[in-house]
Amino acid sequence: MKNLLRHLGLLALLLLALFLVQRHLFLAFSHRSLQGISWKEVLQCHWTALPMDVSTTGYVLLVVVLLSLPLLFGEYRWLRLSIRVFLGTFIMASALVNAADIGLFDAWGVKIDRKALGYLRWPGEVMGATSPGNTALLLLVAVLESILFLFLLHRIDHRRSYLGGNLPGRATTAVLLPLLCAMALRGGPQDDPINKGWSWFSTRPVLNLAAMNSMWNLLSVLVEPAQFTHNPYAFMPAVEARLRVAQSRPPTGAPNLSILKNDRPNVLVVLLESWTADVIGPLGGDSGVAPRYTRLCSDGLLFTNFYSTGFRTEQGLCALVSGFPSQPTTTVIRMFGKFDRLPSVARSLDSIGYASRYYYGGDASFANTRAYLETMGFGQVHDDTSFPIKRRTRWGAFDEELFAFHLQDAPTSPRPFFHILMTSTSHEPFDAPVEEGFSGSDAQLYRNTVHYTDRCLGQFIDAAKQQDWYANTLIFILADHGHYLPHNRPQYSAARHRIPFLITGGALQDELRGQRSETFGSHVDFPVTLLAQLGLPRTKFRWGRDLFSAATPHSAFWTFNNGFGMADSTQTVVFDATGGATIEVRDSSRMHDTARLLRQGKAELQELLDRYIDLDQ
């Protein structure tokens, strides 16, 4: 009996040491996000992590205890072997999960969640989001970590008999040990069991995520329902949330400003992969990364306060086409029975004779994109199977070939047309072999691919101006989402979500060229704004606002993993729903505006999830 207690005690220490090492690895690989964080906060991270580490240890030891109970009353070699196999498997799985969390945080600023697991259906694209070098390094670390702790596990003597002591003592141990493990795994004897919020103690998500045990988090994700049956963001009465959202989007008539030369222009949307305001000179970003975009700004109307609805392409695309905002932990575009009930700007345009096409240099089936677009009324969805490709990255054809294909295909399209062109060369891991004068760090590689796409964009616009369709075409050039590079922005931050949004083309009123608008907006405003210019009904697009309506209170709303951000002309607020804390404000002295915008943002998120749940009901 004493041997069992000794064995369990050593296993507990081994597991706690394993989790401590994994936390150090997570922090080490995330060092760019630790800028400005004191050692005191890092130490507090380890202290905060202890209850969840103990809880995870409780889960593991409960399995060991249940397998060991028969050994208190007899000797069974196969049970001892089963325990060793289970522990070894757990150590290796834990190392791999921690490595995956490190990679996910670097790319998305999250640990494994249901949204991330959903992308496992497209393993090629998932691997394409990281460089082979980083993947190999993380796998090597996982292997070395496994070898070390498997060696330590082997050093723990597991062959001693548990039959010592009297029978009543062994029977009592058999009852108490599972109860103690159960208490440990639930976080203690308190009424409410441990949850993710226990690891939230800081306004810096990197510390909160480091404190959240990777295996505990994975188990939590696997056992939580795939679909919401109730709203996890019930901040206020549903009536109040619905009213606040409706009042912030009053019905409007004709736009205060007509930007069109003609009533029925062609519409071309160029979505730029991962572009952020940080690389656009006129938006206060680097001046030498996107010089052609800067030149285009003098020939168009630039919005200086435009924000991405989320941080994935399919989120931006769905918001652009259906006017439906991104959700914190789900992706509506992947949900059959939900996305097909969304409105579609393509269908609205089809009602007056527009022909809709989508152009992409990669696999349009990724993230359910093809099914979504075809359901939304796009007559043709072009991808890497539509044209011969000479050079490709892991995400598809080089952008120059995609632009060339559009120039070749556009003349065959009925007019007026609605085209969306989605670039891909500036996708992570930014390893396209293009020589644009930037080399070295990840930030420089990011700048390098953006500069390449910028050059291709400029050449495309130059060539388009020679086409007969250009004079009657309104062109929207914007990003699908932002990126944490080149300045290592936190995943939640307003700066990470601020993106370029430019309106140009031959159909734009000449007096608007070279102008700038400070109106706040996001992807969801595109359908309403476009349909208002065309004089079409837009009531189905309840989340958007007409960017040219002076009667509308304009703002931008975005979501990230279990949180939201909101910005308007007075304030910016970012709220972390897991920790229940405001983690970023633009001006801390404007407390009234902070409270107002926070309440409105909570209403937006609550109503968004209510509508998401109702889509298939």
Protein Blocks (a to p, Z undefined) as FASTA:
>chain_A
ZZmmmmmmmmmmmmmmmmmmmmmmmmmmmmmmmgoiafklmmmmmmmmmmmmmmmmmmmm
mmmmmmmmmmmnoccfklmmmmmmmmmmmmmmmmmmmmmmmmmmmmnopacdfklmmmmm
mmmlmmmmpcfklmmmmmmmmmmmmmmmmmmmmmpcckbcfkgccfklmmmmmmmmmmmm
mmmmnopabfbdcdfklmpcbfblklmmmmpcfklmmmmmmmpcfbdfbdfklfbcfklm
mmmmmmmmccddddfbdcbfbfbdcddddddehiafklgmknopafklmmmlmmmmmmcc
cdfbbccfblcfklmmmmmmnopacdfkbcfklmghklmmpccfklmmmmnopacddddf
bdfkgghlmmmmmmnopabacdfklbccfbdcfkbccfklmmmmmmmmmmmpccdddddd
ddfklgcehlaccdehiahjfklmmmmmmmmmmmmmmmmmmmmmmpmklmmcccddddfb
dcfbfnlpafkbmklmpccdddedjklcfklgopacfbdcdfklmmmmmmmmnopafklm
mmbccfkbckbccddddddehiacdddfkbccdddfklopafbdfblmlmmlmmmmmmmm
mmmmmmmmmmmmmmmZZ
